[in-house]
Each structure stands twice: as structure tokens, then as C-alpha cells.
Amino acid sequence: MSEETVPHQGGGAGAATGQPKGLLQQMEELMAALNADLSALDADLQSAGSAGRGAVEDGETG
């Protein structure tokens, strides 16, 4: 299968210049996005958990 037949998702810098992104660059971008999402989720959980901390304290590992 050639690179032209693979649909590109997201239109990053590689798509803007017309050059296909390498697999490593795609994985790095996906990992960065995942890390940002997990950080936001962690912040949400931390703020929600601080209100009802006593109810879940026994199950926490730190």
C-alpha cells in the first residue's frame, strides 16, 4: 500500500507542506496529545476528589 492511499488524520505540519509525516513523528504527536488529555483529566479528578476525599480515602494508594 502506498502512502497516497492511506488517509491522513489531523492536518499537522506535514500535511501543510505536502510532505508525509513519518510514523515516529505521528506517534510523538499522539503521545503528546494523550499526555495533555491525561493531565487535564487528572486535574479534573483532583479537583472533584478534594470535595469528597473522606469517602474514598481508604482506596487511595497515593
Buried (B, 14 or more C-beta within 10 A) or exposed (E): EEEEEEEEEEEEEBEEEEEBBEEEEBEEBEEEEEEEEEEEEEEEEEEEEEEEEEEEEEEEEE
